[in-house]
Amino acid sequence: MAKWTTIDIPDQSGRVAVITGANTGLGYETAAALAARGAYVVLAVRDLDKGKDAAELIAKRNPGAELSLQELDLTSLESIRAAADQLRSDHDRIDLLINNAGVMWTPKSTTADGFELQFGTNHLGHFAFTGLLLDRLLPVAGSRVVTVSSIGHRIRADIHFDDLQWQRRYSRVGAYGQSKLANLLFTYELQRRLAARGTTIATAAHPGGSRTELTRNLPARLAPAFDLFESRIAQDAATGALPTLRAATDPGVRGGQYFGPDASPKCGASPRSWHPAADRTTRSGSAGCGRFPRSSPGWCIPSPDPAD
């Protein structure tokens, strides 16, 4: 099979792509690649100064690129709603929503709304953001929601419904794995609910081992091992972004597919469809719906019945 690269990205002219965490790493490379193919790219970022720097770099790489910034703090439901409201005001359509931003292996902490930080940022924040933007995606034929998961969904991962906040015994690795497993469950449940509408699909991707800033919260005792991994095995962020780009743009992609690099010692081979660990993806991905205030319409994903 021919290797899939950015050359295979179809023309994106006239399409609007919203990418969370687009100022660095995988998000930045995803934004740059889509802008190079003609998409109007919204960099949804927590730090506007860093977002501005990223946009300037993308514009230098791609003169004429259409870019804008949107402030978004996924640890705050207030910020998520404000960002979604602004995007809905600015755009009457969204073709691609790429839920890329994330944190990994953080010390025990909570979001502004009291959720465990990794679950709140990686899953619940994107859950809410997606729900608030669906009315800009659903009318657009061929629109997609792409959520970036991780092979970490296989590592000490489960959905701890009896202790989602990790109040009993916190594990950095376990909490990260839970959040990444939740990303997959969310994708599958979202696809189930969108299938009857026929316009929008939900897909997922993971980058394999990539050199990004995601490891900045790594415990000091593990740093030497990860430095060795990154120097000898991990791929660069541009290669790590390929599964996301394929999930977002390949015309042959089907809803519910999960893309990652195929087997390679360097983790950097052509992106292909993956199968997640079956025992980790058997519970409903809709469990997060009831976690948000009932008085906040738009948090929850609509019924799979388009008549509802």
N, C-alpha and C positions, 0 to 999 in steps of 0.2 A: 504494500500500500504506500502511495506517495506520502511524503512527509507534509503535514499541514503547517503553513507558516502565515505570517501577516500578508504575504502576497495573495493568499486565498481569500482575504476579507473582501466581500463584494462592496461595490460603491455604496457609501452611506449618505450621500448627498440628500438633504431634505429631512434627515432623521435627527431626532433629539435624544441624546444619551445623558442620563444622570448617573454619576458615579460617586459613591461615597468613599472617603479616604483617598481621594485622587491626587493628593499633593506629594505622595511618596510611594516607593515600592511598586507593587503590582498595580495599584490603582493608577499611579502616574503613567506607567507603561501602557495600561489599557486605554487611558484617556488619550495619550499621544498617538497610539495606533488608530483609534477611531477617528480622531481629528484629521489624521493623515489621509483617511479615506473619505473625508467630506462631511462627517457628522458634526452637528452642533453639540458641543460637549459642555455639560455643567459639572464643574468640580465642586462637589459638596464636601466641605472640609470644616474641621473644628477651628483651625487657626487660619484666619484670612491672610495674614502676612505670608505664611508658608504656601498657601494656595496661590497667592499672587506670584510668588517666585516660580512655582511650578507652571503656572499658565504662561509666564514669560519664556520659560525654557521650551515649552511645547510650541509656542509661537515661533521661536527661533528655529526649531527643527522643522516646522511646517508653516512657512509664510502663508498668510491668508486663512489660517485656522480660525474657526468660529468657537470662541470660548467664553464662559462666564463663571463667576464664583457664587456659591451659596453657602452661607454659614450654617453649619449643622453640628450639633453636639449630641451624639447618640446616647450619652449618659443622662440626658434630660428630656423628658416627655414634652416639656414646654418648648424647648428648642426644636424638637422634632416637628411639633405642630406648627410652629412659626415658619420653619423652613418649607414644610409641605404647602402651607398657605401661600407663601411667596412664589413657590414654583408653579402652583396652580394658577396664580394670578399672571405670571410671566409667560406661561406656555399653555396653549389649548390642546397640545398633544405631547405625549412622551412615548418614544418608540422603545427605548432600552432603559431599564432601571437595573443598575449593577450594584448589588449590596456587597461591597468589597471591604469596607473599613472593619477593623477589629483590634482586639488586644489579646495578649497571650501570657499566661503564667504570671499574672499580677499578684502582688501580696493581697491578703484579704482586705476587701474594700467594698463599698456599695456605690450605686449611682445616686444621683440627686433625688430619685424617687424611692430609694431604699432597696433596690434589687442588687443581688450579688453582681459585682462589676463585669465579669466576663460574660455571664448569661445575659445581663441587662444590656450590655453594649453589642455583643455579637449577634444575639438572637432577638431579644425583645425590642431593642431599638429599631432594628430593620423590619421586624414584624409590624410595628406601628407605622413606620415610614412608608412601607409598601401599601398598607391598608389605606392610608390617607392619600396616596397618589393613584390608586387603581382607576379612578374615574377619568384620568388622563391617559391611561394605558388601554383600557378595555375597548374604546371605540376605534383603536388603531390596528388594522389588520397586520399581522406579523410582529406585533410588539412582544417583548420578552422581559421577564424578571429573572435575572441571573444572580444567584447567591453563592458567594465564595465560602466553601467549607474547608475541610482539611483532612488529611489522613489521620489527624489526631482524633477523629470521631471513632477510631478503632482502639485507642489507647486509654485504658482505664475509664472508658466512657459508658455512661448510662444516664437516663433521665431520672433523677432522684426526686420523684414526685412527692415523697414524704419529707424532703429537705432541700427544696430548690435553692434556698439561700445559703446552703452549706454552713448552717449555724452550729451543727454538732462537731464536725471535724473537717476543717477546710483543707482541700488539696488543690494546689495550683494546677497540676496536670489534670486531675479529675474534673475540675470546674471548667477548664478549657475544653476538654473532650466533650463534656455535657453540652456546652454551647455550640460546638461544631456538629454534634449529632443533631441538636435541635435545628440547626440550619438545614440539614437534609430532610428531617421530618417536615419542616415547614415547606420546603420545596415540593415534596410529594403531596402534601395535603393541599397546598395552593394549586398545584396542577390538577388535582382531582376536582377542585371547585371551579376551576377556569375552563375545564375541558368542554363543557356543554356550550359555552359561549363561542368558542371557535376562533377567537381573534388573538388571544394572548396566551403564551405558554410560559411555564416556569421551569427553569433548568438550574443545575448546580455545577460547580467546578472546584477543583483543588489544584494547587500549583506544584505539588511535590515538594522537594527540598529546595528552597530558594533563599538567596541572600537578600534579606530585607531588614527593616528596623523592627520587625515584629518581636525579635528576641531581646529587645532592650530591657525587659523585666526578668531576664534569666537569672536565677540564683548564681552568685559568684562562684560557687564550687563547681558548677557545670560549664562555666565559660570556656575552660581549656578544651573540653571535648567538643563543644559546638564550634569553636574556632577551627579545630582540625576538620570537622565535618564540612564547614563552609569553604575551607580552602581546597579540599580535595574532592568533594562530592557535590555540594550544592551548586545549583545553576544561578545565573543572573536573573534579575527581576523581569527583564524583557522576555526571557524564555519561560519563566514561571507564569507570565500573564497569558500565554498562548491558550491554555485550556479555557480560561474565562472568555477570551476573544472568540474561540470557536463556539462555545456555548451561546454566545451572544449573536453571532453573525452567520454561521454556516447554514445555508438554506436547507440542508438535510437533517438538521437537528429536530428531534421530537421532544415534546413536553415530558418532563420527568427524567430526562437523561442527566447523567453525572459525568463530567469530563475531568480527566487528569492525564498526566504524562504516561505513555506506555513504559513498559519495563526497560530500564536502562541503568547501568552503574552510575551515570552522572545525573540521573533523574530528569534529564532534559530532552527526552525524545518527543516525537509528535504526539499531540493531545488526542486521546481516544476516549470512548465512552467507558466508564468504570461501573463496577457493581459494588455498592457499599456492603459492609458486614451485615449479613441478613439478620443476625440475632440482635443487632443494635437498632434496627429500623422497623420494628414490628408494632410500636405504639403510635397512637394518633399524634400527628403534628399540630393539631388544632388546640392543644391543651392550654396554650398561652392566651387564648382569646379572653377567657374570663378573668385574667389577671389585671385588666385595665378597667378604669371606672366606667360603670354603665352609663354615666351621664356624658361620656365622651364619644359621640357617634363617629364612626370612621376608623376606630382602632381595629375592628374585627374584619376578617375576610368574609365576603358575601357567601351566601348559600350556593351549593353547586347547582341548584335549580334556578335557571335564568328568569323564571316567572316569579320567583319570590322577591 
